[in-house]
Amino acid sequence: AKCNLANDILGFSFVELFLIRGTFSNITTGFALCGMGMLMLYITMLVFRSQYPSPKDWILLTESLTGYGLGGSVIAMFGRVGGGIYTKAADVGADLVGKVVHGIPEDDPRNPATIADNVGDNVGDVAGMGSDLFGSFAESTCAALVIGSSIGADGDWDAMIFPVIVSAVGIFVCLICSFIATHIKPVKSEADVETALKVQLISTTVLMVPAVYFAAHHFLPSTFELESAVGSKTLSLTPMQATICVCMGAIGGLTIGLITEYYTSHSYQPVREVAHSCKTGAATNMIYGIALGFKSAIIPVIVLALVIYFSFDLCDMYGVALAAIGFLSNLATGLTIDVYGPVCDNAGGIAEMAELHPGVREKTDALDAAGNTTAAIGKGFAIGSAALVSLALFGAFVTRISHASDGKWFGNGVNMLEPLTFAFLIIGGMIPFAFAAMTMKSVGLAAMEMVMEVQRQFDEKPHLLDENPTERPDYDACIAISTKASLKEMVPPGAMVIFTPLLTGIFFGVGAVSGLLVGSLIASVQLAISMSNSGGAWDNAKKYIEKQSPDSELKGKGSDIHKAAVVGDTVGDPFKDTSGPALNIVMKLMAVLSLVFADTFYATNNGHGILNLH
């Protein structure tokens, strides 16, 4: 039966494998998540509308919805951090003992940690990324509704829910564009896989521009008024201005995605430079990889700055919130191509463990290499959208405090030169580094335990390393280590992120919270991009070396150059799959918590906090 299965898979063409992966990924991830998220959000809005029927009370409706975003973000924190620790503890442990020490192939069934590694791909990369992007979707929509609640003051429900309409339009656009890869321009060879996924992303972005234009002119009035987030002036806006903000976000997201691909795909020079640096050992590999990560943050940060400036200039803070929704407008496609990587990775692992024909693994490896790059593109999208979402939530927080205090707080904006605000700006910039340190160490501790368990099994049962062992390893022990480590180690970093804004607001006041949020946002964006791209580059540099022949300059698999690349890949695993992506949630969760508890902060000594410092 195993031989028949191998022959069946070997008979699949790349187009058939691509269609199978693409179809199931679309159904189970992107479209399902977006569809359910939209449905639940709109049902929740209708329920609250029955409690607040008057348009004048719709601001209370939008504020009630912030709990929806908070719920998504809290679960995303546990999914991202817990899942990241789970998967990387198993991955690092399996690599160190299996590939580096004993030289057995990746996903070899003789390695006790291999099943925990494959399970971890689903826990961290699929569930974690899905919950992360769902949190961004929910929070960006809630922030736009809170900031734009004054649009519905005259009873125009359709205009007020325009942010929800943009997300709904995006689902249909992604559905239409999915036929490009399956029917119009299908995959015919290994080289076409990465191109097909990239075309999906570009086509959805291009098609979103006219789709948003028509949606804006249909649902928004020819002119509509919006209260400014800063000051007491009222802005007069048009559908075209709203369209431009959404489109800037969509194009900015695509730009960041393509820049991420350039720095993490072995088709381009940066990753190949990292691969060649392995010729002189693991140390130079580490230096090149870290430098690549730092350098890769430059253009995405500039893109974010331009999107923020021009969207704010057009539509105030409401424009920034619309740009964040534009980033996520093709979320169904973005999530689908992101999940493509771990799905193909698991397929390769199953082929290896089932001892199928080597040709099966060759095909899954080709798909996995493309999937690694698309996963990096997805992380770029997630980080960029998280930055805009966090800023939009901060704008909603400022708006809420200003309304609650009748302009006494933040009536003319946030003064960052206030001593208390500036002090917490510095503290906020420290939070992402503390968070990254805690999560990296958690992966290290769990990986050490995993290494010792795997080595114990090899020492007690040396015949496990035979070519055809008669006894199976104890896979359950390794799964238990990852599970316990993820549940235990995610508590301290999660608690720090949750309690820091709450304690700051209660004890030091709303001025301190504003500094904390801004500092956290600025530092998180830079650190998340650099860590994620460094890890992605190390991973693909290793894969690039593995593709080379033993007679080539890089010597190929099993050489000392390859071993140096494996060390970089092992260090990069928690960079790109635990700490880096989880920083998205640090930005968003602190901001949405501050928004939800804004009234509590203001009620504590009129916003000055218990300590009443000035």
C-alpha positions, 0 to 999 in steps of 0.5 A: 500500500505504501508503494502504491501511495508513493507511485500515486504521488509521484504521478502528480504533476506540480499543477495537481499538487499546487491545486490540491494545496491551494484549494484546501488552504483556501477553504480551511484558512483564508476564506473560512477565517475572513467569512466567519470573522465578518459574519460574527462582527456584523451579527454583533453589531446588529445585536448592539444596534437593537440596544442603541437604536438612536444614531446619536448612541452609535458611538456607544455601539462602536465602543462596545465592539472594542471587546471583539477586537480585544478577544481576538488579540488575547487569543492571538497572543496565546496562539502566537506565543504558545504555538511559537514556543511549541513548534520551535522547541521541537524544531530546534531540538530535532535539528540539533540532535538529529542533523547536527550531532548524528547526521540523520535527515530532517523528519527522519522517523528515527528522530523522537522529536520529528512528530512534535516538530510536525505538530508544531508547524500546525500549532505555531505557523497555521493556528498562530498566524491565523489568530494573529491576522484575525486579531488584526482584522478585528482590531482595525475594523473596531478602530475605524468604527470608533474613530468614524462613529460620528459619520453615523450621527445623521443616521447613515448606517451604511456610511458608518460601516464602510470599514466592514464593507471594504473587508467584505469586498476583499473576500469577493476579490480574493475569490475571483483572483483564486481562479488565476492560479487554478484555471487561467495560469496554472503551475506547470513546473517547480519554477512556477510555484513561487510566481503563481503565489506572488501573482495571486497577491499582486492581482488581488491588490490591483483588483481591490483598487476599482472594487473599493472605488465603486464600494465607496461611491455606492455606500458613502454620501457625496460628502460626509462629516467627521470629527477630528481626532485632534482638536475640535474641528469637523472635517468634510470628506469625500468617497474619493479620499476614503478610497485613496486611503484604503488603496494606499494601505493595500499597495503599501502592504504589497510593497512590504510583502515584495520587499520581504520576499527580496530579503528572504528568497534564495532567488535573490542576492541577499540570501545568497550572500548569507549562504556564501558567508557559511564558507567561513563558518557559523559565526560569519553566517550569524553576522551576515544574517543579523545585518540582513535583518536590520537592513531589511527594515529600512524600506518597509519602515519608510513605506509605513511612514509614507502611508501614515503621513498621506492617509492622515493628511487626507482623512485624519486618524480615520484615514490611518484606520482605513489604510490598516483595513486596506493592508488586510483587504486581501487577507483571504489570499494573504493567509492562504499563501502564508499557510502554504508553507507549513502545509507543504513542510508537513507533507514532506515530513509525512513523506519522510516518516512514511519512507515513501519514494525519494521523488515524493520528498523532492516535490514537497521540498520544492513546494516547501521552498516556495512556501518558506518565501510566501510565509515570510511575505505573510509575516511582512503583511502581518507586521505592517498591518499590525503597525497601522492597526496599533496606530489606529487603536492609539488614535481611537484611545486618544479620541475616547479620552478626549471625548470623556474629558470634554477636551481637557485631555488630548484636546490639542493632541498628545504632548510627547515632551511632557516629562511623564509621557516622555519617560513612558515613551522610553519604557514603551520602547523597552517592552518589545526587547523584554518580550523578545528576550523572554520568548527566546529564552523560553524556546532555548529552555524547552529546546535544551530539554528536548535535546536531552530527551532525544539524546537520552533515547539514543543513548539508552537504545543505540539501535534506534540509529540503525538504518532499519530499526526494529523499535520505534522511538518514544514520540509521546515524551517529546510531544509532552515536553513541547506541550508543557513548555508552551503552556508554562512559558507563554504566561510571563510574556503574556502577563507582561503585555497585558498588565503593563498598560493596565497598571500604567493607566491606573497608577500613572494616568492616561498621559503615561499610557500614551507614551507607553503605546507610542514607544512600544509601537516604534520599537516593535515594528523595527524589531519584528521586521528585522527578526522575522527577515533574519530568520527567513534568510537563514532558513532559505540560505540553508535550503539554497546550500542543500540544492547544490551538488557536492562538486559545487562551491557550496559543497551541498548537503552534509558538508561543513558549509551546510552544518554552518547553515544549519546553525544559522537556521536553528538560531533563526527558528525562534527569530522568525516563528516565535519572537518576531511575529509575536511582536505584532501582538505586543503592539496591538494588544497593548493598544486595544487594552488601553482603548477598552479600559480608557474610561477606567483610566480617566475615572481614576483621578480624572486621568492622572492615576492613583499616584497623580504625578505631573 
